[in-house]
Amino acid sequence: MDEHRHDVIVVGGGPAGSTCATLLARAGYDVLLLERHKFPRFHIGESITAFGFEAFKKLGVYDELKRLNFVKKKGLEFVLREFSLKAYFFTEHPNEPGELPWAFQMKRAELDTVLLDNCKRSGAKVLEEQLVKQVLFDGNRAVGVEYKDLAPGSSDELRRAHARWIIDATGLAGLLNRQLKDNWYNDPLLENKIAVFAHWTGDFEITNTDEDVNFRLCVHDNRRDWAWFLPVDKHVVSLGVVLSQETAKSEVRSRTPEEIFYHYAQGIPYLDDFLRRHQLTQTEKFRVVKDYSYRCRRFHGESWALVGDSAGFIDPIFSTGLQLAFNSSFALVECLQRALAEERPDSSHLAVYSRRFDDFYRLNSMLVHMFYLARLDPRRVLDPYYMWGHLSWAGAKYRLLFIWYFVRATFTSRRTSRIWTEQLLFGNPDPDNVFARLCLMLSHNYDLLHGRQQTAGQQLRAGASAA
């Protein structure tokens, strides 16, 4: 039993949790972080977009990660059977003077360990191998957590710790979302998918020339499914296939993860050739993740907050997971410090955080939806005439807004349009980014459509029951 009352308890030691704990501890708060696993541990999500170097410099780990990291990711290459297209990071903001911008691309076990060690050095109390069973409430207010020590030789005794604020950074485990009634739900824009992935080493060597983007998004010939080719070291690559509902329903059920991977890799350009040309040895077992796109209705409540993947997870096609984790962590800590300055818990300080997270989630989920709507062809996403004919509309208002944004984009310089596009793909867009505002408008358009569909379905079911 922990009788001490902390300022903040953070549940989960991944990037979002360790970032929150680090920043709050540096600000002088008493922070306890409880992590289920003993680090290092395997985790998927090795791709980091261009925002990364700024976040790591703020956290003070940039130089350490640079020493550990071999692979430089300079952008993204879309690979389809008939063409390929490279998109490089925004060159006006290099990592260092005279250096082309690049992002860290490394094993998450290494990255997450560096971040957690940095959290310890910053003054947070970090306990690994601690399974948090539930958040404790006094009415609607979170007051602490109940947890179990998983370290070898520990007893089965449940322990308790108390704090003024609880931050849930448990990611897909969704600690608080499993306690709160109906707080998370499948994103209506993004269908459930299945990802099958592993790591390999072999007779290939990753290079870091100015032309190497070192991340390939390879589109299956059926134009529904795709794969990632993601080097994480000089001779180590992360490969994964992502399958749509349509594919999964038809063939996946009777296959093992290994069979699924190799069967669908045959229809994916670049990946099929890479697997044929090289002698490869698998270094990590096949893993499967499914049904992973979800949203939350509330991102904070009385003395509790969700951050990173706990607050929402987006289809990882544009590698926004870590980006969302860090951006939400910085935003939450900024608001939470105002709340902690009050003698009594005041959740109103986190309203700005909720709006910022909601906007960023909407922006990215809409961009992903548009990419699938374009049959995974990046040229179509940027074609307003194609999008006009394939988007669904909740009314004339949204059609007119689409035209308005299109006119504004048409009379904008090519350089500004490129900047807006790169901001949308690789980081936080500026408030005047017309492409970002278009995505947010379309997201609200689809919310209205989805609400109408739900209402119509309820009325139909009610009519059938009455009959």
C-alpha beads as a LAMMPS data file, in Angstrom:
LAMMPS data file: protein, C-alpha beads

467 atoms
466 bonds

1 atom types
1 bond types

-500.0 500.0 xlo xhi
-500.0 500.0 ylo yhi
-500.0 500.0 zlo zhi

Masses

1 110.0

Atoms # bond

1 1 1 0.000 0.000 0.000
2 1 1 1.364 3.410 -1.019
3 1 1 0.091 5.920 1.552
4 1 1 1.914 8.780 -0.178
5 1 1 -0.269 11.014 -2.361
6 1 1 1.451 11.937 -5.612
7 1 1 0.676 14.896 -7.814
8 1 1 0.305 12.683 -10.903
9 1 1 0.238 8.957 -11.583
10 1 1 1.034 7.999 -15.180
11 1 1 -0.033 4.513 -16.251
12 1 1 2.090 3.238 -19.126
13 1 1 5.756 3.872 -19.931
14 1 1 5.604 4.120 -23.714
15 1 1 6.436 7.368 -25.542
16 1 1 3.278 9.217 -24.437
17 1 1 3.536 8.152 -20.799
18 1 1 7.275 8.730 -20.462
19 1 1 7.001 12.146 -22.156
20 1 1 4.246 13.312 -19.795
21 1 1 6.109 12.024 -16.748
22 1 1 9.392 13.592 -17.874
23 1 1 7.939 17.051 -18.484
24 1 1 5.882 17.072 -15.273
25 1 1 8.789 15.846 -13.129
26 1 1 11.040 18.549 -14.583
27 1 1 8.380 21.104 -13.657
28 1 1 8.753 20.008 -10.032
29 1 1 5.762 17.724 -9.617
30 1 1 5.751 14.415 -7.746
31 1 1 5.185 11.863 -10.512
32 1 1 4.773 8.091 -10.272
33 1 1 4.920 6.085 -13.526
34 1 1 3.750 2.462 -13.531
35 1 1 4.731 0.292 -16.507
36 1 1 3.525 -3.264 -17.059
37 1 1 6.655 -4.584 -18.811
38 1 1 10.358 -4.685 -18.100
39 1 1 12.139 -2.590 -20.716
40 1 1 13.422 -3.159 -23.333
41 1 1 10.455 -4.905 -24.900
42 1 1 9.293 -5.367 -28.496
43 1 1 6.774 -2.919 -29.887
44 1 1 5.630 -2.138 -33.403
45 1 1 5.578 1.443 -34.721
46 1 1 9.194 2.130 -35.677
47 1 1 8.493 4.880 -38.207
48 1 1 8.767 8.458 -36.972
49 1 1 7.830 11.471 -39.070
50 1 1 9.676 14.781 -39.387
51 1 1 8.281 16.263 -36.172
52 1 1 10.516 13.859 -34.242
53 1 1 13.753 15.778 -34.040
54 1 1 12.022 18.784 -32.401
55 1 1 10.276 16.573 -29.825
56 1 1 13.498 14.724 -28.993
57 1 1 15.432 17.959 -28.615
58 1 1 12.805 19.265 -26.185
59 1 1 13.105 16.040 -24.196
60 1 1 16.900 16.162 -24.264
61 1 1 17.447 12.788 -25.959
62 1 1 18.226 13.879 -29.518
63 1 1 21.998 13.388 -29.306
64 1 1 21.665 9.996 -27.627
65 1 1 19.182 8.762 -30.232
66 1 1 21.349 10.105 -33.039
67 1 1 24.289 8.037 -31.764
68 1 1 22.123 4.895 -31.638
69 1 1 20.241 5.425 -34.899
70 1 1 21.647 4.231 -38.208
71 1 1 18.718 4.574 -40.610
72 1 1 17.853 8.076 -41.745
73 1 1 14.301 8.452 -42.992
74 1 1 14.000 11.428 -45.326
75 1 1 10.417 10.954 -46.409
76 1 1 8.046 8.419 -47.877
77 1 1 7.930 6.527 -51.171
78 1 1 4.580 5.350 -52.516
79 1 1 5.145 2.201 -54.591
80 1 1 2.443 0.987 -56.955
81 1 1 2.903 -1.550 -59.727
82 1 1 2.703 1.082 -62.477
83 1 1 4.658 3.922 -60.820
84 1 1 6.363 5.137 -57.657
85 1 1 6.368 8.572 -56.055
86 1 1 8.787 9.973 -53.459
87 1 1 7.729 12.666 -50.975
88 1 1 10.600 14.241 -49.039
89 1 1 10.454 16.076 -45.728
90 1 1 10.053 19.843 -45.731
91 1 1 13.554 21.030 -46.707
92 1 1 13.198 24.519 -45.181
93 1 1 13.485 23.010 -41.683
94 1 1 16.580 20.756 -41.534
95 1 1 17.561 18.859 -38.402
96 1 1 20.816 20.796 -38.199
97 1 1 22.409 23.599 -40.304
98 1 1 23.497 22.285 -43.698
99 1 1 21.815 18.914 -43.168
100 1 1 18.836 17.549 -45.071
101 1 1 15.869 16.893 -42.757
102 1 1 15.496 13.315 -41.591
103 1 1 13.690 11.339 -38.916
104 1 1 14.745 8.572 -36.567
105 1 1 13.832 5.106 -37.777
106 1 1 14.830 2.481 -35.248
107 1 1 13.588 -0.419 -33.155
108 1 1 10.997 0.734 -30.674
109 1 1 12.629 -1.332 -27.946
110 1 1 15.660 0.963 -28.195
111 1 1 13.715 4.193 -28.595
112 1 1 11.295 3.506 -25.739
113 1 1 14.112 2.478 -23.385
114 1 1 15.956 5.746 -24.030
115 1 1 12.774 7.716 -23.330
116 1 1 12.002 5.807 -20.115
117 1 1 15.584 6.135 -18.832
118 1 1 15.384 9.859 -19.545
119 1 1 12.162 9.943 -17.521
120 1 1 13.961 8.406 -14.546
121 1 1 16.815 10.912 -14.819
122 1 1 14.265 13.743 -14.898
123 1 1 13.002 12.866 -11.421
124 1 1 9.929 10.742 -11.990
125 1 1 9.548 7.602 -9.886
126 1 1 9.369 4.761 -12.422
127 1 1 8.263 1.252 -11.455
128 1 1 8.404 -1.419 -14.159
129 1 1 6.600 -4.786 -14.126
130 1 1 3.571 -3.233 -12.448
131 1 1 0.163 -4.191 -13.822
132 1 1 -2.472 -1.545 -13.082
133 1 1 -5.770 -3.352 -12.631
134 1 1 -8.052 -0.327 -12.365
135 1 1 -8.288 3.390 -11.735
136 1 1 -9.890 4.178 -8.374
137 1 1 -12.749 6.691 -8.280
138 1 1 -14.476 8.710 -5.582
139 1 1 -17.756 9.366 -7.355
140 1 1 -16.727 10.682 -10.776
141 1 1 -13.309 11.860 -9.626
142 1 1 -10.228 9.690 -10.184
143 1 1 -8.221 9.431 -6.972
144 1 1 -5.695 6.632 -7.532
145 1 1 -4.898 3.232 -9.009
146 1 1 -4.856 -0.376 -7.897
147 1 1 -1.943 -2.423 -9.223
148 1 1 -0.062 -5.680 -8.901
149 1 1 3.704 -6.281 -8.838
150 1 1 4.621 -8.728 -11.632
151 1 1 8.321 -8.992 -10.786
152 1 1 9.569 -12.553 -10.113
153 1 1 9.051 -13.552 -6.487
154 1 1 6.421 -10.892 -5.762
155 1 1 3.237 -11.695 -3.891
156 1 1 -0.270 -11.544 -5.388
157 1 1 -1.140 -8.655 -3.071
158 1 1 -2.929 -5.758 -4.781
159 1 1 -1.390 -2.382 -4.009
160 1 1 -2.818 1.119 -4.161
161 1 1 -1.373 4.513 -4.979
162 1 1 -3.144 7.869 -4.889
163 1 1 -2.683 11.117 -6.789
164 1 1 -4.335 14.401 -7.671
165 1 1 -4.400 13.428 -11.366
166 1 1 -4.288 10.138 -13.263
167 1 1 -2.956 9.949 -16.832
168 1 1 -3.864 6.857 -18.855
169 1 1 -1.081 6.138 -21.370
170 1 1 -1.783 2.401 -21.718
171 1 1 -2.395 2.612 -25.466
172 1 1 -4.383 -0.193 -27.080
173 1 1 -4.861 -1.803 -23.653
174 1 1 -7.292 1.052 -22.910
175 1 1 -7.260 0.919 -19.099
176 1 1 -9.711 3.776 -18.481
177 1 1 -11.728 3.158 -21.632
178 1 1 -12.550 -0.315 -20.328
179 1 1 -13.841 1.249 -17.116
180 1 1 -15.733 4.169 -18.623
181 1 1 -19.033 3.240 -20.242
182 1 1 -19.065 3.571 -24.060
183 1 1 -16.152 6.022 -24.169
184 1 1 -14.379 4.470 -27.136
185 1 1 -15.818 3.256 -30.409
186 1 1 -14.700 2.228 -33.882
187 1 1 -13.925 5.194 -36.085
188 1 1 -16.808 5.300 -38.623
189 1 1 -14.436 6.611 -41.312
190 1 1 -11.872 3.830 -41.000
191 1 1 -12.762 0.178 -41.445
192 1 1 -11.274 -2.546 -39.257
193 1 1 -8.103 -4.032 -40.683
194 1 1 -5.549 -6.740 -39.914
195 1 1 -1.795 -6.150 -39.837
196 1 1 0.709 -9.042 -39.901
197 1 1 4.370 -8.176 -39.378
198 1 1 7.853 -9.278 -38.266
199 1 1 11.551 -8.293 -38.497
200 1 1 14.197 -9.808 -40.793
201 1 1 17.935 -9.598 -41.282
202 1 1 19.878 -10.788 -44.341
203 1 1 22.245 -10.086 -47.210
204 1 1 21.074 -6.518 -47.818
205 1 1 22.546 -3.236 -46.654
206 1 1 20.576 -0.071 -45.963
207 1 1 22.162 3.154 -47.215
208 1 1 21.551 6.785 -46.301
209 1 1 22.127 8.778 -49.471
210 1 1 20.194 11.985 -50.121
211 1 1 17.908 10.029 -52.474
212 1 1 17.065 7.268 -49.962
213 1 1 13.743 7.928 -48.227
214 1 1 14.062 4.580 -46.378
215 1 1 10.352 4.057 -45.963
216 1 1 8.178 2.492 -48.619
217 1 1 4.405 2.203 -48.617
218 1 1 3.804 -0.584 -51.146
219 1 1 0.306 -0.960 -52.591
220 1 1 -1.127 -4.404 -53.360
221 1 1 -2.327 -5.021 -56.902
222 1 1 -5.918 -5.206 -55.612
223 1 1 -5.597 -1.510 -54.575
224 1 1 -7.142 -2.238 -51.173
225 1 1 -4.255 -3.735 -49.216
226 1 1 -0.717 -2.490 -48.653
227 1 1 2.592 -3.267 -46.969
228 1 1 5.333 -1.344 -45.229
229 1 1 9.040 -1.717 -45.951
230 1 1 10.777 -0.080 -43.020
231 1 1 14.520 -0.491 -42.300
232 1 1 15.335 -0.160 -38.585
233 1 1 19.079 -0.854 -38.774
234 1 1 21.816 -1.410 -41.347
235 1 1 20.839 -5.068 -41.856
236 1 1 17.394 -5.217 -40.192
237 1 1 14.063 -4.447 -41.798
238 1 1 10.491 -4.375 -40.483
239 1 1 7.974 -5.758 -42.985
240 1 1 4.216 -5.888 -42.567
241 1 1 1.095 -6.436 -44.654
242 1 1 -2.158 -4.607 -43.901
243 1 1 -5.369 -6.254 -45.101
244 1 1 -8.819 -4.748 -45.583
245 1 1 -12.086 -6.211 -44.276
246 1 1 -12.917 -7.446 -47.751
247 1 1 -9.668 -9.387 -47.977
248 1 1 -9.857 -10.650 -44.410
249 1 1 -13.390 -11.990 -44.808
250 1 1 -12.593 -13.939 -47.940
251 1 1 -9.337 -15.745 -47.190
252 1 1 -7.594 -14.908 -43.930
253 1 1 -9.474 -17.064 -41.415
254 1 1 -7.991 -20.396 -42.495
255 1 1 -4.373 -19.199 -42.737
256 1 1 -1.592 -18.824 -40.190
257 1 1 0.034 -15.356 -39.808
258 1 1 3.066 -16.618 -41.762
259 1 1 0.863 -17.900 -44.583
260 1 1 -1.072 -14.647 -44.699
261 1 1 2.115 -12.607 -44.952
262 1 1 3.786 -14.582 -47.729
263 1 1 0.577 -15.104 -49.692
264 1 1 -0.252 -11.398 -49.912
265 1 1 3.360 -10.289 -50.311
266 1 1 3.298 -11.956 -53.746
267 1 1 0.925 -9.269 -55.005
268 1 1 2.797 -6.281 -53.561
269 1 1 5.380 -4.455 -55.716
270 1 1 8.920 -4.044 -54.353
271 1 1 8.157 -6.332 -51.400
272 1 1 7.676 -9.388 -53.638
273 1 1 10.991 -8.694 -55.387
274 1 1 12.831 -8.023 -52.095
275 1 1 11.708 -11.364 -50.636
276 1 1 12.817 -13.222 -53.776
277 1 1 16.213 -11.566 -54.170
278 1 1 17.564 -11.839 -50.626
279 1 1 18.448 -14.576 -48.187
280 1 1 16.485 -13.520 -45.113
281 1 1 16.436 -14.701 -41.519
282 1 1 13.476 -13.802 -39.338
283 1 1 14.564 -12.125 -36.077
284 1 1 11.119 -11.505 -34.553
285 1 1 8.094 -13.794 -34.604
286 1 1 5.062 -12.933 -36.691
287 1 1 2.609 -10.773 -34.802
288 1 1 -0.969 -9.806 -35.640
289 1 1 -2.930 -6.677 -34.741
290 1 1 -6.542 -6.221 -35.823
291 1 1 -9.540 -3.893 -35.475
292 1 1 -7.356 -1.020 -34.384
293 1 1 -8.878 2.304 -35.522
294 1 1 -10.905 3.873 -32.718
295 1 1 -11.920 7.215 -31.255
296 1 1 -12.966 8.438 -27.819
297 1 1 -15.901 10.603 -26.821
298 1 1 -14.097 12.139 -23.836
299 1 1 -10.361 12.724 -23.544
300 1 1 -10.477 13.935 -19.954
301 1 1 -12.733 13.997 -16.905
302 1 1 -12.528 14.812 -13.222
303 1 1 -8.836 14.345 -12.339
304 1 1 -8.115 11.981 -15.262
305 1 1 -6.901 12.297 -18.841
306 1 1 -6.182 10.051 -21.812
307 1 1 -3.063 10.582 -23.906
308 1 1 -1.535 9.055 -27.036
309 1 1 -3.059 5.787 -28.247
310 1 1 -5.322 5.651 -25.183
311 1 1 -7.197 8.666 -26.531
312 1 1 -7.432 7.389 -30.085
313 1 1 -5.633 5.276 -32.655
314 1 1 -5.542 5.947 -36.381
315 1 1 -4.756 3.520 -39.188
316 1 1 -0.917 3.712 -39.274
317 1 1 -0.587 4.158 -43.036
318 1 1 1.059 7.593 -42.570
319 1 1 3.017 6.694 -39.421
320 1 1 1.122 9.159 -37.239
321 1 1 1.095 7.024 -34.056
322 1 1 4.236 8.418 -32.438
323 1 1 3.500 11.857 -33.827
324 1 1 0.124 11.848 -32.089
325 1 1 1.674 10.446 -28.910
326 1 1 4.218 13.260 -28.581
327 1 1 1.943 16.066 -29.746
328 1 1 -0.807 15.030 -27.350
329 1 1 1.685 14.669 -24.491
330 1 1 3.089 18.176 -24.929
331 1 1 -0.430 19.610 -25.218
332 1 1 -1.717 17.712 -22.163
333 1 1 1.197 18.710 -19.918
334 1 1 0.778 22.367 -20.872
335 1 1 -2.878 22.289 -19.795
336 1 1 -2.363 19.988 -16.821
337 1 1 0.167 22.327 -15.214
338 1 1 -2.538 24.981 -15.045
339 1 1 -4.876 22.468 -13.376
340 1 1 -2.180 21.392 -10.914
341 1 1 -1.626 25.014 -9.906
342 1 1 -5.162 25.037 -8.465
343 1 1 -5.772 23.817 -4.932
344 1 1 -8.898 21.951 -5.980
345 1 1 -9.056 19.734 -9.088
346 1 1 -10.429 21.744 -12.005
347 1 1 -10.910 19.769 -15.203
348 1 1 -11.898 22.838 -17.207
349 1 1 -8.221 23.577 -17.784
350 1 1 -8.063 20.506 -20.030
351 1 1 -10.794 21.657 -22.415
352 1 1 -8.176 23.163 -24.737
353 1 1 -6.269 19.871 -24.741
354 1 1 -9.396 17.939 -25.733
355 1 1 -10.103 20.321 -28.618
356 1 1 -6.519 20.079 -29.871
357 1 1 -6.486 16.280 -29.706
358 1 1 -9.856 16.033 -31.400
359 1 1 -8.738 18.323 -34.247
360 1 1 -5.507 16.444 -34.793
361 1 1 -7.255 13.086 -34.760
362 1 1 -9.916 14.308 -37.204
363 1 1 -7.334 15.779 -39.540
364 1 1 -5.300 12.599 -39.765
365 1 1 -8.230 10.164 -39.898
366 1 1 -9.796 12.171 -42.738
367 1 1 -6.519 12.155 -44.658
368 1 1 -6.292 8.375 -44.244
369 1 1 -9.923 7.955 -45.364
370 1 1 -9.252 10.037 -48.468
371 1 1 -6.195 7.950 -49.292
372 1 1 -8.208 4.722 -49.197
373 1 1 -10.981 6.449 -51.155
374 1 1 -8.361 7.213 -53.826
375 1 1 -7.553 3.483 -53.998
376 1 1 -4.155 4.157 -52.390
377 1 1 -3.055 6.418 -55.246
378 1 1 -1.439 9.623 -53.854
379 1 1 -2.105 11.493 -57.107
380 1 1 -5.858 11.111 -56.712
381 1 1 -5.831 12.411 -53.126
382 1 1 -4.544 15.731 -54.451
383 1 1 -6.993 15.769 -57.382
384 1 1 -10.021 17.881 -56.330
385 1 1 -12.109 16.694 -59.294
386 1 1 -11.640 13.044 -58.323
387 1 1 -12.398 13.779 -54.676
388 1 1 -15.491 15.813 -55.572
389 1 1 -16.972 12.780 -57.270
390 1 1 -16.036 10.213 -54.616
391 1 1 -16.631 11.984 -51.297
392 1 1 -20.028 11.732 -49.614
393 1 1 -21.805 14.933 -48.644
394 1 1 -24.094 15.855 -45.764
395 1 1 -25.532 18.840 -47.632
396 1 1 -24.949 21.779 -49.960
397 1 1 -23.084 23.695 -47.255
398 1 1 -20.206 21.233 -47.312
399 1 1 -20.076 21.115 -51.096
400 1 1 -19.796 24.918 -51.150
401 1 1 -17.055 24.849 -48.529
402 1 1 -15.176 22.281 -50.602
403 1 1 -15.349 24.634 -53.617
404 1 1 -14.249 27.566 -51.465
405 1 1 -11.168 25.727 -50.223
406 1 1 -10.407 24.494 -53.748
407 1 1 -10.517 28.076 -55.096
408 1 1 -8.236 29.265 -52.316
409 1 1 -5.759 26.456 -53.028
410 1 1 -5.887 27.187 -56.783
411 1 1 -4.772 30.777 -56.284
412 1 1 -2.004 29.854 -53.847
413 1 1 1.605 29.617 -54.967
414 1 1 3.047 26.213 -55.780
415 1 1 5.556 26.564 -52.948
416 1 1 2.812 27.263 -50.378
417 1 1 0.752 24.328 -51.663
418 1 1 3.770 22.068 -51.295
419 1 1 4.356 23.302 -47.752
420 1 1 0.702 22.682 -46.854
421 1 1 0.893 19.162 -48.308
422 1 1 4.089 18.317 -46.427
423 1 1 2.719 19.726 -43.184
424 1 1 -0.352 17.558 -43.603
425 1 1 1.690 14.418 -44.201
426 1 1 4.547 14.969 -41.761
427 1 1 3.532 17.182 -38.843
428 1 1 1.285 19.738 -37.197
429 1 1 -0.194 22.018 -39.865
430 1 1 -0.245 25.781 -39.354
431 1 1 -3.638 27.362 -38.563
432 1 1 -3.761 28.916 -42.062
433 1 1 -3.143 25.588 -43.821
434 1 1 -6.082 25.367 -46.229
435 1 1 -5.614 21.627 -46.841
436 1 1 -5.828 20.964 -43.096
437 1 1 -8.938 23.107 -42.730
438 1 1 -10.475 21.216 -45.646
439 1 1 -9.833 17.889 -43.874
440 1 1 -11.386 19.159 -40.645
441 1 1 -14.442 20.400 -42.546
442 1 1 -14.836 17.035 -44.264
443 1 1 -14.518 15.224 -40.935
444 1 1 -17.435 17.212 -39.495
445 1 1 -19.332 16.561 -42.723
446 1 1 -18.911 12.821 -42.202
447 1 1 -19.890 13.086 -38.529
448 1 1 -23.218 14.546 -39.636
449 1 1 -23.667 11.817 -42.247
450 1 1 -22.866 9.112 -39.720
451 1 1 -25.316 10.609 -37.208
452 1 1 -28.081 10.603 -39.803
453 1 1 -27.351 6.992 -40.715
454 1 1 -27.508 5.953 -37.062
455 1 1 -30.819 7.784 -36.569
456 1 1 -32.284 6.193 -39.707
457 1 1 -31.160 2.760 -38.537
458 1 1 -32.720 3.266 -35.113
459 1 1 -36.008 4.395 -36.666
460 1 1 -36.003 1.400 -38.992
461 1 1 -35.431 -1.005 -36.098
462 1 1 -38.117 0.720 -34.027
463 1 1 -40.575 0.424 -36.920
464 1 1 -39.782 -3.264 -37.360
465 1 1 -40.307 -3.892 -33.638
466 1 1 -43.630 -2.074 -33.655
467 1 1 -44.809 -4.102 -36.626

Bonds

1 1 1 2
2 1 2 3
3 1 3 4
4 1 4 5
5 1 5 6
6 1 6 7
7 1 7 8
8 1 8 9
9 1 9 10
10 1 10 11
11 1 11 12
12 1 12 13
13 1 13 14
14 1 14 15
15 1 15 16
16 1 16 17
17 1 17 18
18 1 18 19
19 1 19 20
20 1 20 21
21 1 21 22
22 1 22 23
23 1 23 24
24 1 24 25
25 1 25 26
26 1 26 27
27 1 27 28
28 1 28 29
29 1 29 30
30 1 30 31
31 1 31 32
32 1 32 33
33 1 33 34
34 1 34 35
35 1 35 36
36 1 36 37
37 1 37 38
38 1 38 39
39 1 39 40
40 1 40 41
41 1 41 42
42 1 42 43
43 1 43 44
44 1 44 45
45 1 45 46
46 1 46 47
47 1 47 48
48 1 48 49
49 1 49 50
50 1 50 51
51 1 51 52
52 1 52 53
53 1 53 54
54 1 54 55
55 1 55 56
56 1 56 57
57 1 57 58
58 1 58 59
59 1 59 60
60 1 60 61
61 1 61 62
62 1 62 63
63 1 63 64
64 1 64 65
65 1 65 66
66 1 66 67
67 1 67 68
68 1 68 69
69 1 69 70
70 1 70 71
71 1 71 72
72 1 72 73
73 1 73 74
74 1 74 75
75 1 75 76
76 1 76 77
77 1 77 78
78 1 78 79
79 1 79 80
80 1 80 81
81 1 81 82
82 1 82 83
83 1 83 84
84 1 84 85
85 1 85 86
86 1 86 87
87 1 87 88
88 1 88 89
89 1 89 90
90 1 90 91
91 1 91 92
92 1 92 93
93 1 93 94
94 1 94 95
95 1 95 96
96 1 96 97
97 1 97 98
98 1 98 99
99 1 99 100
100 1 100 101
101 1 101 102
102 1 102 103
103 1 103 104
104 1 104 105
105 1 105 106
106 1 106 107
107 1 107 108
108 1 108 109
109 1 109 110
110 1 110 111
111 1 111 112
112 1 112 113
113 1 113 114
114 1 114 115
115 1 115 116
116 1 116 117
117 1 117 118
118 1 118 119
119 1 119 120
120 1 120 121
121 1 121 122
122 1 122 123
123 1 123 124
124 1 124 125
125 1 125 126
126 1 126 127
127 1 127 128
128 1 128 129
129 1 129 130
130 1 130 131
131 1 131 132
132 1 132 133
133 1 133 134
134 1 134 135
135 1 135 136
136 1 136 137
137 1 137 138
138 1 138 139
139 1 139 140
140 1 140 141
141 1 141 142
142 1 142 143
143 1 143 144
144 1 144 145
145 1 145 146
146 1 146 147
147 1 147 148
148 1 148 149
149 1 149 150
150 1 150 151
151 1 151 152
152 1 152 153
153 1 153 154
154 1 154 155
155 1 155 156
156 1 156 157
157 1 157 158
158 1 158 159
159 1 159 160
160 1 160 161
161 1 161 162
162 1 162 163
163 1 163 164
164 1 164 165
165 1 165 166
166 1 166 167
167 1 167 168
168 1 168 169
169 1 169 170
170 1 170 171
171 1 171 172
172 1 172 173
173 1 173 174
174 1 174 175
175 1 175 176
176 1 176 177
177 1 177 178
178 1 178 179
179 1 179 180
180 1 180 181
181 1 181 182
182 1 182 183
183 1 183 184
184 1 184 185
185 1 185 186
186 1 186 187
187 1 187 188
188 1 188 189
189 1 189 190
190 1 190 191
191 1 191 192
192 1 192 193
193 1 193 194
194 1 194 195
195 1 195 196
196 1 196 197
197 1 197 198
198 1 198 199
199 1 199 200
200 1 200 201
201 1 201 202
202 1 202 203
203 1 203 204
204 1 204 205
205 1 205 206
206 1 206 207
207 1 207 208
208 1 208 209
209 1 209 210
210 1 210 211
211 1 211 212
212 1 212 213
213 1 213 214
214 1 214 215
215 1 215 216
216 1 216 217
217 1 217 218
218 1 218 219
219 1 219 220
220 1 220 221
221 1 221 222
222 1 222 223
223 1 223 224
224 1 224 225
225 1 225 226
226 1 226 227
227 1 227 228
228 1 228 229
229 1 229 230
230 1 230 231
231 1 231 232
232 1 232 233
233 1 233 234
234 1 234 235
235 1 235 236
236 1 236 237
237 1 237 238
238 1 238 239
239 1 239 240
240 1 240 241
241 1 241 242
242 1 242 243
243 1 243 244
244 1 244 245
245 1 245 246
246 1 246 247
247 1 247 248
248 1 248 249
249 1 249 250
250 1 250 251
251 1 251 252
252 1 252 253
253 1 253 254
254 1 254 255
255 1 255 256
256 1 256 257
257 1 257 258
258 1 258 259
259 1 259 260
260 1 260 261
261 1 261 262
262 1 262 263
263 1 263 264
264 1 264 265
265 1 265 266
266 1 266 267
267 1 267 268
268 1 268 269
269 1 269 270
270 1 270 271
271 1 271 272
272 1 272 273
273 1 273 274
274 1 274 275
275 1 275 276
276 1 276 277
277 1 277 278
278 1 278 279
279 1 279 280
280 1 280 281
281 1 281 282
282 1 282 283
283 1 283 284
284 1 284 285
285 1 285 286
286 1 286 287
287 1 287 288
288 1 288 289
289 1 289 290
290 1 290 291
291 1 291 292
292 1 292 293
293 1 293 294
294 1 294 295
295 1 295 296
296 1 296 297
297 1 297 298
298 1 298 299
299 1 299 300
300 1 300 301
301 1 301 302
302 1 302 303
303 1 303 304
304 1 304 305
305 1 305 306
306 1 306 307
307 1 307 308
308 1 308 309
309 1 309 310
310 1 310 311
311 1 311 312
312 1 312 313
313 1 313 314
314 1 314 315
315 1 315 316
316 1 316 317
317 1 317 318
318 1 318 319
319 1 319 320
320 1 320 321
321 1 321 322
322 1 322 323
323 1 323 324
324 1 324 325
325 1 325 326
326 1 326 327
327 1 327 328
328 1 328 329
329 1 329 330
330 1 330 331
331 1 331 332
332 1 332 333
333 1 333 334
334 1 334 335
335 1 335 336
336 1 336 337
337 1 337 338
338 1 338 339
339 1 339 340
340 1 340 341
341 1 341 342
342 1 342 343
343 1 343 344
344 1 344 345
345 1 345 346
346 1 346 347
347 1 347 348
348 1 348 349
349 1 349 350
350 1 350 351
351 1 351 352
352 1 352 353
353 1 353 354
354 1 354 355
355 1 355 356
356 1 356 357
357 1 357 358
358 1 358 359
359 1 359 360
360 1 360 361
361 1 361 362
362 1 362 363
363 1 363 364
364 1 364 365
365 1 365 366
366 1 366 367
367 1 367 368
368 1 368 369
369 1 369 370
370 1 370 371
371 1 371 372
372 1 372 373
373 1 373 374
374 1 374 375
375 1 375 376
376 1 376 377
377 1 377 378
378 1 378 379
379 1 379 380
380 1 380 381
381 1 381 382
382 1 382 383
383 1 383 384
384 1 384 385
385 1 385 386
386 1 386 387
387 1 387 388
388 1 388 389
389 1 389 390
390 1 390 391
391 1 391 392
392 1 392 393
393 1 393 394
394 1 394 395
395 1 395 396
396 1 396 397
397 1 397 398
398 1 398 399
399 1 399 400
400 1 400 401
401 1 401 402
402 1 402 403
403 1 403 404
404 1 404 405
405 1 405 406
406 1 406 407
407 1 407 408
408 1 408 409
409 1 409 410
410 1 410 411
411 1 411 412
412 1 412 413
413 1 413 414
414 1 414 415
415 1 415 416
416 1 416 417
417 1 417 418
418 1 418 419
419 1 419 420
420 1 420 421
421 1 421 422
422 1 422 423
423 1 423 424
424 1 424 425
425 1 425 426
426 1 426 427
427 1 427 428
428 1 428 429
429 1 429 430
430 1 430 431
431 1 431 432
432 1 432 433
433 1 433 434
434 1 434 435
435 1 435 436
436 1 436 437
437 1 437 438
438 1 438 439
439 1 439 440
440 1 440 441
441 1 441 442
442 1 442 443
443 1 443 444
444 1 444 445
445 1 445 446
446 1 446 447
447 1 447 448
448 1 448 449
449 1 449 450
450 1 450 451
451 1 451 452
452 1 452 453
453 1 453 454
454 1 454 455
455 1 455 456
456 1 456 457
457 1 457 458
458 1 458 459
459 1 459 460
460 1 460 461
461 1 461 462
462 1 462 463
463 1 463 464
464 1 464 465
465 1 465 466
466 1 466 467
